[in-house]
Amino acid sequence: FLVLGFNSLGPQWLAVELEAPRHALLTKDGSLRSEVQHAINQVQDWREWLTQNVAYAQNELGLYGITNRVKGLVLIGRAEVSNDREPARSRVHEESNIEIHSWDWLLRYLTV
């Protein structure tokens, strides 16, 4: 999904990938599960498409202000008590500008 918000900087686009709440973020050895990597790849595929088609996206599809640097968000799994997820989430965010959050995070975010 592409989500559009506006702030003082203008239009802010977000590429959102949804995975099931039943999926965990990490495998037992601490690496990203295939479902997470698939979602990350989907955001990166959007960016690659935009690199080749940004004029079409903006002018023909009406995605005003979108660029191939669109931020990413992956929603997957449920909140866990463990902090083991944090290094993996941080690494993906730093390397790819894609945030990974649980469905519980979304519920908390929407009720604030």
C-alpha positions, 0 to 999 in steps of 0.5 A: 500500500502507499499512504499519503500524509501531509505536514509542513514539509508537504506530501509524505509518502509511506510504502506499507507492507502487511504481513500476518500477526501470527508471523514472528520477526526473527528465527530462533538463530536471530535472523530475519524470517523469510516473511519479513525479508519478503516484505522488505523486498516488496518495499525495495521493489516499489522504490526500484519501480519508482526509479524508472517510472517516477514521472508516470507515477506523479503525472499519470497516477497522481502520486504527487511528490512521490520519489524513489526515496519513499519511506517504508513500513512493515507490519508483522507479528505481535508485540513481544516482551523480549528486546531481541528484536530491536537490533534487527529492526534498527539495522533494517531501518538504518540500512533501508529506511524501512521501519518494522513494527508489530500490529500491537504497535499500530493499535497503540499508535492509533489510540494516542 
